[in-house]
Amino acid sequence: MTCPIHCTRVRAGPFGQHYGQQAACPNDFSLQRQNPISGTVSSPPSCPLAKIQKKKKRACALPAPIRSKEAIPTTRSKPMASTKETYRVELRAAARQLGERGLYSAAKWAAELLVGIEPDGTPAPSAAMDTPSSSGSAASGGRLLHLHRSGGSSFRRRLRPGGGASEAGTPLGGVSYVSTPIPDDDAFDVGADKYMLAKTYFDCREYRRAAHVLRGQAGRKAVFLRCYALYIAGEKRKEEETIELEGSLGKSNAVNQELVALERELSTHRRTGAIDSFGLYLYGIVLRDKDCEGLARTVLVESVNSYPWNWSAWLELQSLCTSSDILNNLNLKNHWMKDFFLASAHLELKMHEEALKRYERLMRVFRCSDYIQAQIATVQYSMRDLDEADMIFEELLRTDPFRVDSMDVYSNLLYAKESSTALSFLAHRVFLTDKYRPESCCIIANYYSLKGQHEKSVLYFQRALKLNRKYLSAWTLMGHEFVELKNTPAAIDAYRRAVDINPRDYRAWYGLGQIYEMMGMPFYALYYFRKSSYLQPNDARLWNAMAQCYESDQLQMIEEAIKCYERSANSNDTEGIALHQLAKLHGMLGQSEEAAFYYKKDLERMEVEERQGQNFVEALLFLAKHCRNIGRFEEAELYCTKLLDYTGPEKETAKSILQGLKRAQSGYPSMDIDHFAM
């Protein structure tokens, strides 16, 4: 049984490593048209002939009754339908504003999404297709259109429905989104020079110096940068104290000393209304660090509702949504950025089908987005569709050869497929691109692990954790390596550190279960296996592990083991462990009909996969005896004939059964064939 090695993205650290994005245009395109160059809005031109006919009708028509002002019906304006040009305007402003505030990863995310918008003039999908916010399932014919390619064509050249549909006013298929105005930055006044100086210090990582320059500045932009610089300075000092006390990978109770003052100041600004969405974002981070998760969610929802293009705020909010109930109860505005958030949250919560549908719908507008392609590949990998995911990652590397983001997931995929050549090529490429990225170290560690050099693999996982001590996958995979090295205490420590970072990491729970099972402590192992199967209920390997624990000599809980194997068989057990074990356990309990049922299913699976081995022989032998005992002689003879192709005692047993079948059919008294076959 293989070990589940899935790689999940980690929420980035506070040192400017966040993602972000921007807003909706206030013009109503249902009544007006906007010039994409000048930005002026004009009404649609009317036909001169229509004006003449209109005058004639007015002359012949009876005067309309005059109604009072109160009687005039008022129509409620609908939310504006976003266009691709609107997205471009919003994302351009977002990349600039986020970069000016030091949220560099957020700015990078917005800029990458900007260039991922499908160019104008490309035929749009049919208007009948689902919208990104709709909850209905996508049509099977339109599923994964971006994945199919023939010959040398790229998977970016998608199948597009015909009909000559022109570009609709709503590229995402007709959904109406709320309009969120793009906020203006503080006016360029006397304080702008100091802000420029502080931002320069911030870029040079002189955080306290940057905060000192902005003391006394009342502008919201200056307040945010000053508080953000103090927060990062406090995080930096906390890391230094941890290293000084416990070493680079040690655990420490050190805290950010700036949290108390920052919470006091930001809460005051929130009460008085003197805080913007960026200040709310920072306030949410501070509350999260102080374990005030409920209030942190509320504040972060306020932040993304007022400024929905800050992807960092969405990621922080996602980290606080530990269940689907919490996610569904968020009071979020229906902005198009919400679709990106829900797709990412569904992926994190292992709701893979929902995540895949949302990303496929988003691809209709952001057709060239590498981020969405990488996310779809991650979903496919989590669903164990390794070939589809491999194809997407390969195409991503072809179009962006210096990409490092998400490549750690690709390395896990190649490890699972045992593609040593491809993994070696990937490790060499990221080493030359940026060998001091945590993802690069993780990729190299996977390469050494696949080669069986577990000591070197641990060394590179430790390097990754020195660069980012909250890198979840590195802790989990390093635990796997310690298991291979039979270093049980180190493996337990690594798995527990992973669980501390993300309690929803089922791989770490599974690893702990394996460790305690190896130590002969089945009740502890069952506890951890139950945790992992609760978080990943559709993974057959977890149910197999739990069933084997129930089968252990200390427990001998056969009925519980059968239930676990049944769950595994219903969860696409590709290794075929569940069917064979179900047949054996039912045979041990004397339930021959149930055993024959599972042996037959297992035999059909092995024939389809063209697998032959001891399990194949065992199934043939049991079915031959079972069919003989219930009088199905022709079927028993068929199984015995197949057994004659094998050498060993099974062949002699098959010959004896065939002789007994001939005697039974000829009317001679039956004999104890099994006695002579022994």
C-alpha positions in Angstrom: 0.0 0.0 0.0 1.4 3.3 -1.0 1.7 6.2 1.4 -0.6 9.2 0.5 1.7 12.0 -0.4 -0.4 15.0 -1.4 1.0 18.5 -1.4 -1.1 21.4 -0.3 -0.3 25.1 -0.7 0.7 26.8 2.5 -0.5 30.2 3.6 2.4 32.5 3.1 4.3 34.2 5.9 3.9 37.8 6.9 7.1 39.1 5.1 5.3 40.6 2.2 4.4 37.2 0.8 0.7 37.7 0.2 -1.6 37.7 -2.8 -4.2 40.3 -4.0 -6.6 41.9 -6.6 -9.2 44.8 -7.6 -12.8 46.2 -8.3 -15.8 46.9 -10.5 -16.7 49.8 -12.7 -19.7 52.0 -11.5 -21.1 52.5 -15.0 -24.3 50.6 -15.9 -23.6 48.9 -19.2 -27.2 47.8 -19.6 -28.1 51.4 -20.7 -24.8 53.0 -21.6 -21.7 52.1 -23.6 -18.2 53.0 -22.5 -15.3 53.9 -24.8 -12.5 51.5 -23.8 -9.9 54.1 -24.7 -11.2 57.4 -23.5 -13.4 56.0 -20.7 -16.3 58.3 -21.7 -19.9 57.0 -21.4 -22.4 57.7 -24.1 -26.0 56.5 -24.9 -26.5 54.3 -27.9 -27.1 56.4 -31.1 -30.7 56.3 -32.4 -31.8 56.0 -36.0 -33.1 59.2 -37.8 -35.9 57.3 -39.4 -37.0 56.1 -36.0 -37.2 59.7 -34.8 -39.5 60.8 -37.7 -41.8 57.9 -37.1 -41.8 58.7 -33.4 -43.0 62.3 -34.1 -45.8 61.0 -36.3 -47.0 58.7 -33.6 -46.9 61.5 -31.0 -49.1 63.7 -33.3 -51.8 61.0 -33.6 -51.7 59.6 -30.1 -54.1 60.8 -27.3 -52.5 62.8 -24.5 -51.3 60.6 -21.8 -52.8 61.0 -18.4 -50.8 63.1 -16.0 -49.8 61.2 -12.9 -48.5 62.6 -9.7 -44.9 62.3 -8.8 -45.6 59.7 -6.1 -47.5 57.5 -8.6 -44.5 57.2 -10.9 -43.2 53.6 -10.5 -39.5 53.4 -9.6 -37.4 50.5 -10.9 -34.6 49.1 -8.7 -31.3 49.1 -10.6 -29.8 45.7 -11.0 -26.1 45.0 -10.2 -23.8 45.8 -13.0 -22.7 43.0 -15.3 -18.9 42.9 -15.4 -17.0 42.9 -18.6 -13.5 41.8 -19.5 -12.4 45.5 -19.8 -13.8 46.1 -16.4 -11.7 43.3 -15.0 -8.6 44.7 -16.6 -9.2 48.2 -15.2 -9.8 46.8 -11.7 -6.7 44.5 -11.8 -4.4 47.2 -13.1 -5.5 49.5 -10.2 -5.2 46.6 -7.7 -1.6 45.6 -8.8 -0.6 49.3 -8.4 -2.3 49.9 -5.0 -1.2 46.6 -3.5 2.4 47.1 -4.6 2.4 50.6 -3.1 1.4 49.1 0.3 4.1 46.4 0.3 1.7 43.5 -0.4 3.9 42.2 -3.2 2.6 38.7 -3.5 -0.9 40.1 -3.7 0.2 42.5 -6.4 1.9 39.7 -8.3 -1.3 37.6 -8.2 -3.4 40.5 -9.5 -0.9 41.2 -12.3 -0.7 37.5 -13.3 -4.5 37.3 -13.4 -4.6 40.5 -15.5 -2.5 39.0 -18.3 -4.5 35.8 -18.0 -7.7 37.4 -19.2 -8.7 36.2 -22.7 -7.7 38.8 -25.4 -10.5 40.7 -27.1 -11.7 39.2 -30.3 -11.6 35.6 -29.2 -15.0 33.9 -29.7 -16.8 33.7 -26.4 -18.6 30.6 -25.1 -22.3 30.3 -25.5 -24.5 32.3 -23.2 -26.3 29.2 -22.1 -23.3 28.0 -20.2 -23.3 28.1 -16.4 -22.1 31.2 -14.6 -19.2 31.1 -12.1 -21.5 31.7 -9.2 -24.2 29.2 -10.2 -24.3 26.0 -8.1 -25.5 23.7 -10.9 -23.2 21.0 -12.3 -21.3 21.7 -15.5 -22.3 19.8 -18.6 -20.3 16.7 -19.1 -19.4 17.6 -22.7 -17.8 20.9 -21.5 -15.9 19.4 -18.7 -12.1 19.8 -18.9 -12.2 21.3 -22.4 -8.8 22.8 -21.7 -7.2 19.4 -21.1 -7.8 17.9 -24.5 -5.1 18.3 -27.2 -4.3 16.5 -30.3 -1.0 16.3 -32.1 1.1 19.3 -31.3 -1.7 21.6 -30.3 -1.6 23.2 -26.9 -4.2 22.5 -24.3 -4.8 26.3 -24.3 -6.5 26.0 -27.7 -9.9 25.0 -26.4 -13.0 23.6 -28.0 -15.4 26.5 -28.5 -19.1 26.1 -29.3 -20.2 27.4 -32.7 -23.1 29.7 -33.5 -21.1 32.9 -34.2 -21.7 34.2 -30.7 -20.2 37.6 -30.3 -18.5 38.8 -27.1 -21.3 39.2 -24.6 -21.5 42.1 -22.2 -21.0 39.6 -19.4 -18.2 37.3 -20.3 -18.8 35.0 -17.4 -22.1 33.9 -18.8 -24.7 36.5 -17.6 -24.2 36.6 -13.9 -24.7 40.0 -12.2 -22.1 41.1 -9.8 -22.2 44.0 -7.3 -20.3 47.1 -8.2 -17.4 48.0 -5.9 -15.8 51.4 -6.6 -12.1 51.5 -6.8 -11.0 53.6 -3.8 -8.8 56.6 -4.4 -5.5 56.8 -2.6 -4.7 59.7 -0.3 -4.1 63.0 -2.1 -0.5 63.8 -2.9 0.2 66.3 -0.1 3.1 67.1 2.2 3.0 63.6 3.8 3.5 61.9 0.4 7.3 62.6 0.5 7.6 60.9 3.9 5.5 58.0 2.7 7.9 57.6 -0.3 10.9 57.6 2.1 9.1 55.1 4.4 8.3 52.8 1.5 11.9 52.9 0.4 13.0 51.8 3.9 10.2 49.1 3.9 11.5 47.8 0.6 15.0 47.6 2.1 13.5 45.6 5.0 14.3 48.4 7.5 10.8 48.0 9.0 11.2 49.9 12.3 12.9 52.8 10.5 9.9 52.9 8.0 7.5 53.0 10.9 9.4 55.8 12.6 9.3 58.0 9.5 5.5 57.7 9.4 4.8 58.5 13.1 2.2 61.3 13.3 0.9 60.7 9.8 -2.9 60.5 9.8 -3.5 59.3 6.2 -5.0 55.8 6.0 -2.3 54.7 3.6 0.4 55.9 5.9 -1.3 54.4 9.0 -1.5 51.0 7.2 2.2 51.0 6.1 3.4 52.0 9.6 1.3 49.3 11.4 2.3 46.8 8.8 6.0 47.6 9.2 5.7 47.2 12.9 3.9 43.9 12.6 6.6 42.5 10.3 9.3 43.9 12.6 7.7 42.0 15.5 7.5 38.8 13.5 11.1 39.1 12.5 12.1 39.6 16.2 10.0 36.6 17.2 11.8 34.4 14.6 15.1 35.6 15.9 14.2 34.7 19.5 13.0 31.3 18.4 16.3 30.6 16.6 18.3 31.9 19.6 16.5 29.8 22.1 15.6 26.6 20.3 17.4 26.6 17.0 16.2 27.0 13.4 13.6 24.2 13.6 12.8 24.3 17.3 9.6 25.1 19.0 9.3 28.3 21.1 6.7 30.3 23.0 8.0 33.5 21.6 5.3 36.0 20.6 5.1 39.1 18.5 5.5 41.9 21.0 3.8 44.4 18.7 0.4 42.6 18.7 -1.1 44.3 21.8 -0.3 47.8 20.7 -1.4 47.1 17.1 -4.7 45.6 18.3 -5.4 48.6 20.5 -4.7 51.1 17.7 -6.5 49.3 14.9 -9.6 48.5 17.0 -9.8 52.2 17.8 -9.6 53.1 14.1 -12.3 50.5 13.4 -14.7 51.9 16.0 -14.2 55.5 14.8 -14.5 54.5 11.1 -11.0 55.8 10.4 -9.8 52.6 8.9 -9.7 51.3 5.3 -9.9 47.8 3.9 -6.1 47.3 4.2 -6.2 48.3 7.8 -9.0 45.8 8.3 -6.9 43.2 6.6 -4.0 43.8 9.0 -6.4 43.9 12.0 -7.7 40.5 11.0 -4.2 39.1 10.9 -3.5 40.5 14.4 -6.7 38.9 15.7 -5.8 35.6 14.1 -2.4 35.6 15.8 -4.2 36.3 19.2 -6.5 33.3 18.6 -9.6 35.5 18.2 -10.7 33.5 15.1 -14.4 34.5 15.2 -13.7 38.3 15.3 -10.9 37.8 12.8 -13.3 36.2 10.3 -15.8 39.1 10.8 -13.1 41.7 10.2 -11.6 40.0 7.2 -15.1 39.7 5.6 -15.4 43.5 6.1 -12.1 43.9 4.4 -12.8 41.8 1.3 -16.3 43.3 0.9 -14.9 46.8 0.8 -11.8 45.9 -1.3 -12.3 42.5 -2.9 -9.0 42.5 -5.0 -6.6 41.8 -2.0 -6.0 38.1 -2.5 -4.0 38.0 0.7 -7.1 38.9 2.7 -9.0 36.1 0.9 -6.3 33.6 1.8 -6.3 34.7 5.5 -10.1 34.3 5.5 -9.7 30.9 3.9 -7.3 29.7 6.6 -10.0 30.5 9.2 -12.7 28.5 7.3 -12.0 25.1 8.8 -15.4 23.6 7.7 -18.0 23.9 5.0 -20.5 25.3 7.5 -18.2 28.2 8.4 -17.6 28.8 4.7 -21.3 28.8 3.9 -22.2 31.2 6.7 -19.9 34.0 5.5 -21.7 37.2 4.6 -19.8 37.9 1.3 -20.8 40.3 -1.4 -21.3 38.7 -4.8 -18.2 40.1 -6.4 -16.4 38.1 -9.1 -13.4 37.7 -6.8 -15.7 35.6 -4.5 -15.6 32.8 -7.2 -11.8 32.6 -6.9 -12.1 32.4 -3.1 -14.8 29.7 -3.1 -12.8 27.6 -5.6 -9.7 27.8 -3.5 -11.6 27.2 -0.2 -13.3 24.1 -1.7 -9.9 22.8 -2.7 -8.6 23.3 0.8 -11.6 21.6 2.3 -11.2 18.6 -0.1 -14.4 19.4 -2.0 -12.7 18.6 -5.2 -15.7 18.4 -7.5 -17.0 21.8 -6.5 -13.6 23.3 -6.8 -13.1 21.9 -10.3 -16.4 23.1 -11.6 -15.7 26.7 -10.4 -12.3 26.8 -11.9 -13.6 25.5 -15.2 -16.2 28.2 -15.3 -13.6 30.9 -14.4 -11.5 29.6 -17.4 -14.1 31.0 -19.8 -12.8 34.6 -19.1 -9.4 34.0 -17.6 -8.5 31.5 -20.3 -4.8 32.2 -20.3 -4.4 32.2 -16.5 -1.5 30.0 -15.3 -2.8 30.3 -11.8 -6.1 28.6 -12.7 -4.3 26.0 -14.7 -2.1 25.2 -11.7 -5.1 25.0 -9.4 -6.9 22.7 -11.8 -3.9 20.4 -11.9 -3.7 20.4 -8.1 -7.4 19.4 -8.0 -6.8 16.6 -10.5 -3.8 15.4 -8.5 -5.8 15.4 -5.2 -8.5 13.3 -7.1 -5.7 10.9 -8.1 -6.1 11.7 -11.8 -2.4 11.8 -12.2 -2.2 11.7 -16.0 -4.4 14.7 -16.5 -2.6 16.7 -13.8 0.8 15.7 -15.3 -0.3 17.0 -18.7 -1.3 20.4 -17.3 1.9 20.8 -15.2 4.0 19.9 -18.2 2.3 22.5 -20.3 2.7 25.1 -17.6 6.5 24.5 -17.5 6.6 24.7 -21.3 5.0 28.1 -21.3 6.7 29.4 -18.2 10.0 27.5 -17.8 11.2 29.5 -14.8 8.0 28.9 -12.8 8.5 27.7 -9.2 4.9 28.2 -7.8 3.0 24.9 -7.5 5.9 22.9 -8.8 6.3 21.2 -5.4 2.9 19.7 -6.1 4.2 18.6 -9.5 7.2 17.0 -7.8 4.8 15.0 -5.6 2.9 13.8 -8.6 6.1 12.7 -10.3 7.1 10.9 -7.1 3.8 9.1 -7.0 4.2 8.0 -10.6 7.9 7.1 -9.9 9.0 9.2 -12.9 12.6 9.6 -11.8 13.8 11.1 -15.1 11.1 13.9 -15.1 11.6 14.6 -11.4 15.4 14.8 -12.0 14.8 17.3 -14.8 12.4 19.4 -12.6 14.8 19.4 -9.7 17.7 20.6 -11.9 15.5 23.3 -13.4 14.3 24.8 -10.1 17.8 24.6 -8.7 19.1 26.8 -11.5 16.1 29.1 -11.2 16.1 29.8 -7.5 17.6 27.2 -5.2 16.8 29.1 -2.0 13.0 28.9 -2.5 11.3 26.5 0.0 9.5 24.9 -3.0 12.9 24.2 -4.7 14.3 22.5 -1.7 11.2 20.4 -1.4 11.4 19.3 -5.0 15.1 18.3 -4.6 14.2 16.4 -1.4 11.6 14.4 -3.3 14.1 13.6 -6.0 16.6 12.2 -3.4 13.7 10.3 -1.7 12.8 8.6 -4.9 16.4 7.6 -5.4 16.4 6.0 -1.9 18.8 8.6 -0.5 16.7 9.5 2.6 19.4 11.2 4.5 19.9 13.8 1.8 16.2 14.1 1.4 15.8 15.0 5.1 18.6 17.6 4.7 16.8 19.4 1.9 13.4 19.3 3.8 15.2 20.9 6.7 16.6 23.6 4.4 13.0 24.3 3.2 11.8 24.6 6.8 14.7 27.0 7.6 13.4 29.2 4.8 9.7 28.9 5.9 9.1 27.1 9.2 5.4 27.0 8.4 5.8 25.1 5.2 3.3 22.3 5.8 4.3 19.8 3.2 7.9 19.9 4.2 7.0 18.8 7.8 4.8 16.0 6.6 7.1 14.7 3.9 10.1 14.9 6.3 8.1 12.7 8.6 7.7 10.1 5.9 11.5 10.2 5.4 12.1 9.6 9.1 9.8 6.6 8.9 12.0 5.2 6.2 15.0 5.8 8.3 13.3 4.1 11.3 13.7 7.3 13.3 10.4 7.0 15.1 10.7 10.0 17.6 11.8 12.4 14.8 8.9 11.2 12.6 6.3 11.8 15.4 7.7 15.2 16.0 7.6 16.2 12.3 4.0 14.9 12.0 2.9 16.8 15.1 4.5 20.0 13.9 2.5 19.6 10.6 -0.8 19.1 12.6 0.0 22.2 14.6 0.3 24.2 11.5 -2.8 22.8 9.8 -5.1 20.4 11.8 -6.8 19.5 8.5 -3.7 17.9 7.0 -4.9 14.3 6.8 -1.5 13.1 5.6 0.1 14.0 9.0 -2.7 12.2 10.9 -2.2 9.2 8.6 1.6 9.2 9.3 1.0 9.3 13.0 -1.3 6.3 12.7 1.3 4.4 10.8 4.0 5.2 13.4 1.8 3.9 16.3 0.8 0.8 14.4 4.5 0.0 13.8 5.0 0.5 17.5 2.3 -2.1 18.3 -0.1 0.4 19.8 -3.3 -0.2 17.7 -5.7 1.9 19.8 -3.5 5.0 19.3 -3.2 4.1 15.6 -7.0 3.8 15.2 -7.5 7.2 16.7 -5.2 8.8 14.1 -6.5 6.8 11.2 -10.0 7.9 12.1 -8.9 11.5 12.1 -7.3 11.1 8.6 -10.3 9.3 7.1 -12.7 11.9 8.5 -10.7 14.6 6.7 -10.3 12.6 3.5 -13.3 10.2 3.4 -12.8 9.2 -0.3 -9.2 8.0 0.0 -9.2 4.2 -0.1 -5.7 3.9 1.3 -6.8 5.4 4.6 -9.7 2.9 5.0 -7.3 0.0 4.1 -4.9 1.1 6.8 -7.7 1.3 9.4 -9.0 -2.1 8.4 -5.5 -3.7 8.7 -5.3 -2.2 12.2 -8.6 -3.8 13.1 -7.2 -7.1 11.8 -4.2 -7.0 14.1 -3.5 -9.7 16.6 -4.3 -7.4 19.5 -7.7 -6.4 18.3 -9.1 -9.1 15.9 -12.2 -7.0 15.2 -13.1 -8.7 11.9 -16.5 -7.2 11.5 -15.1 -3.6 11.8 -12.4 -4.5 9.4 -15.0 -5.7 6.8 -16.8 -2.3 7.2 -13.6 -0.4 6.5 -12.7 -2.6 3.5 -16.2 -2.0 2.1 -15.7 1.8 2.4 -12.4 1.3 0.6 -13.9 -0.7 -2.2 -16.5 2.0 -2.7 -13.8 4.7 -2.8 -12.0 3.5 -6.0 -9.4 1.2 -4.4 -6.9 1.2 -7.3 -4.6 -1.2 -5.6 -7.3 -3.9 -5.3 -6.5 -4.5 -1.6 -10.0 -4.2 -0.4 -11.7 -6.8 -2.6 -9.2 -9.5 -1.9 -9.3 -8.8 1.9 -13.1 -8.8 1.9 -13.1 -12.2 0.2 -10.6 -13.6 2.7 -12.4 -12.3 5.8 -15.8 -13.5 4.6 -14.1 -16.9 4.0 -12.7 -16.9 7.5 -16.2 -16.3 8.9 -17.6 -19.1 6.9 -19.7 -16.8 4.6 -18.8 -18.6 1.4 -21.4 -16.8 -0.8 -20.1 -13.4 0.2 -16.5 -14.6 -0.2 -17.2 -16.0 -3.7 -18.8 -12.6 -4.7 -15.7 -10.6 -3.7 -13.3 -13.2 -5.2 -15.2 -13.0 -8.5 -15.1 -9.2 -8.5 -11.4 -9.2 -7.7 -10.7 -11.8 -10.4 -12.6 -9.6 -13.0 -10.5 -6.6 -11.9 -7.2 -8.5 -12.3 -8.2 -9.8 -15.7 -9.0 -6.3 -16.9 -5.7 -4.9 -15.6 -3.9 -8.0 -16.9 -2.5 -8.8 -13.5 -1.5 -12.3 -12.4 0.0 -13.4 -9.2 -0.8 -15.2 -5.9 -4.1 -13.4 -5.4 -5.2 -14.5 -8.9 -4.4 -18.1 -8.2 -6.1 -17.9 -4.8 -9.3 -16.5 -6.3 -9.4 -19.2 -9.0 -8.9 -22.0 -6.4 -11.6 -20.7 -4.1 -14.1 -20.2 -6.9 -13.4 -23.7 -8.3 -14.1 -25.3 -4.9 -17.1 -23.1 -4.2 -18.7 -23.8 -7.6 -18.1 -27.6 -7.2 -19.7 -27.6 -3.8 -22.9 -25.8 -5.0 -23.2 -28.0 -8.1 -22.1 -25.5 -10.7 -19.7 -28.0 -12.4 -19.2 -26.2 -15.7 -18.0 -23.0 -14.0 -15.8 -25.0 -11.6 -14.3 -26.8 -14.6 -13.5 -23.4 -16.2 -11.7 -22.2 -13.1 -9.7 -25.4 -12.9 -8.7 -25.2 -16.5 -7.2 -21.8 -15.9 -5.3 -23.2 -12.9 -3.6 -25.8 -15.1 -1.5 -23.0 -16.6 0.3 -22.5 -13.3 3.0 -24.6 -11.6 2.9 -25.7 -8.0 0.5 -27.4 -5.7 -2.5 -25.4 -7.2 -2.1 -27.2 -10.4 -2.3 -30.6 -8.7 -5.3 -29.5 -6.8 -7.0 -28.4 -10.0 -6.4 -31.8 -11.5 -7.9 -33.5 -8.5 -11.0 -31.3 -8.7 -11.4 -32.0 -12.4 -11.2 -35.8 -11.8 -13.8 -35.4 -9.0 -16.1 -33.4 -11.4 -15.9 -36.2 -14.0 -16.8 -38.8 -11.4 -19.7 -36.7 -10.2 -21.0 -36.2 -13.7 -20.7 -39.9 -14.6 -22.7 -41.0 -11.5 -19.8 -42.5 -9.4 -19.8 -41.7 -5.7 -17.9 -38.6 -4.8 -14.6 -38.7 -2.8 -12.8 -36.3 -0.6 -10.8 -34.7 -3.3 -9.1 -32.2 -1.0 -7.7 -35.1 1.0 -5.9 -36.5 -2.0 -4.8 -33.1 -3.2 -2.9 -32.4 0.0 
